[in-house]
């Protein structure tokens, strides 16, 4: 027997065996944790076993009563055909309502799960439409093929708008730009170089 301190909490333990290093409260806590883990493992093992038994029972029952079950299912389908059709329509509508929408315009993206944008709002198409809508600020040209974005203040320019395909990045950069046709854009840069 000896006087010792608990290795975890530091409380003084009087007259304990030499091999004891934890106080009683910590030992009880560890025992409770161990029993919880053991109970959890037992519970999951029991669930797996019961699932396996249920599956085996279902297979055996279906194998012995196959014709009977088919007749019952057919009778149920014939009886409730109209109700099932309406229920299918409701499920379709519900699924469609839950489905993703275009981030920009809100159009439904049904059966296009991984898309963020509809066909018209993909970043390249969105930029084309925006250019055609605004037109060149100098000459008024509205042909999107010759229109370009010009940064009014080159110091604030983070990137070239056409090179980025994220709507969020484009939105952050658009307020710094004006739309110019290629000729007016070149003239603008020439004037900027001359004045500098």
N, C-alpha and C positions, 0 to 999 in steps of 0.2 A: 504494500500500500504506500501511496505517495500523494503529495499535493501537486496539482498541475493546473495549467490554464487551458481552456478550450482552444483548439487550433483555428476555429472559425470565428466565434463571437468574442473570445478572450475572457469569458467569465471564469472565476476561480472554482476549481473542483477539488474538494477535500477527500482524502482517503480513497483514491481510485487505483485500479490496477495499472501496471506499467504500460500495457499495450493499448489502453483506452486514450484516444486523442480528442474525442468530441464530447460535449456536454449532453445530458439526457434530452433536452428540448430539441437540439439539432438532430440527434439520432432518431427521435420520434418523427421529426419532419421528413427526414430521408426515407424512413420506413413507409410513411404515408405516400410519398412520391412514387416509390417503387411499387406499392400495391396499386396505385392508380394506373400506372403503365401496364402492369400485369392484367388488371381488369379490362382495360381498353383492348389489349391484344386478344383476350378471351372473347370479348364482345364481338370483335370483327371476325374472329374465327367462326363463331356461332352464326353470324349473319351469312357468311359465305357458304357454310354448310346448309343452312335452311334454303338459300337461293338454289343451290345445286339440287337439293331434294325436290323443291317445287318444279324446277325445270324437268327433272326426270319424270315426275308425276304427270306433268302436262304432256310430255312426249308419249308416255304409255297410254294416257287417256285418249289422245288424238289418234294413236295407232289402232286402238281397239274400236273407237266410235267414229271413224272417219266419215262414213256414209251418212250417219245420223247428223253429224255436225254440218256437213255440206248442205243437207236438206234444210236444216234450221236456218243457216245463213242465207240460202236462196229465198226461203219464205219471208225472212225479215226484210231482205232487199226489195222483194216484190211488193210487200205491204207498205214500206216506207220510202218508195222510190222518189216520190215528189218531195218529201221532207228532206231526204238525203241530198237531192239536187239543190234545193234552196240553201241547205246548210253548207254545201260546197261553194255556192256563190258567195255566201257570207264570209266564209274562211278566205276566199280569194280577195274579196274587198278589204277584209281586215289586214291581210298580208300586204296588199298594195298600199294601204294607208300607212302601215308601219315602215314601208320600204324607204330607202335613202332618197334624198332629194338633192338636186344640183345646188352647190354651195352659193352660186352667184344668183341664178334666177328662180330657183325653187321648183323646177320641173322634176317630175318623178323619174327616177332612174330604175324603173322596174326591170328585173332580170339582168342588171348590170351592177353586180354587187361591189366590185372593187373600184368603180369609177367615182370620182368626186364631182365631175362636171358633166353637163349634157353636151351634145355635139357642138352647139353654137357657142358654149361658154368655155371650151378648153382654152388655155392661155393664148396659143397662137391665133385661134379664131376670134377670141375676145379682143385682142390687140388690132386685128384687121378691122373688126366692126367699129372699134373706137376711133381708129384713124379715119375711116370712111365717114363716120358721123361728124367728127370735128373738122377735118379738112386742114389744108395748109393755112397758117395764120397770116402769111404774107400775100400769097397769090390766090388762095381759095381753092386750089386743086383738091379734089376728093377721091382720086384714084389711090386706093390703099397700097398698090404695088410700088408707088414712088414716094410714099410718105414715111417719115422717120421721126423718132422722138429726139428732141434737142434739149439738153440740160441748160437752163438759163444761167445758172451759176456753176461752173465746172468744179469749184472747190467742194460743193456738197454732193457731187456725183459719187455714188457707191459702186454702181455697176451699170452696164448697158442693159436696158429693159428687155430688148428682144432676146438676150442670151439666157434669161432666167425663166423657168417654167412654173414658178409658184405664184399663185394669185396674191398671197399675202405679201410677198416681196415686191411684186409689181405694184400693188396698192400703195406700199410705203414709198416707192420711188416716183410714181406718177405726178404728184403735186409739184415736183421740182422741174417738170418738163413742159415743153410746148411741142405741138405737131408742126413740122415743116416738110415741104417736099424736098427731094434730093438737091435740086438746084439752089433753092433758098437756103438749105442747110449749109451747103458749101460756101455760099456767099456770106452767111452769118459767121462761120468760122474764119473766113478770110478777114472780115471786118474786125473780129475779136483779136486776130493776130496782128493786124495793122495798128490797132489802138494800144496794144500792149507794149 
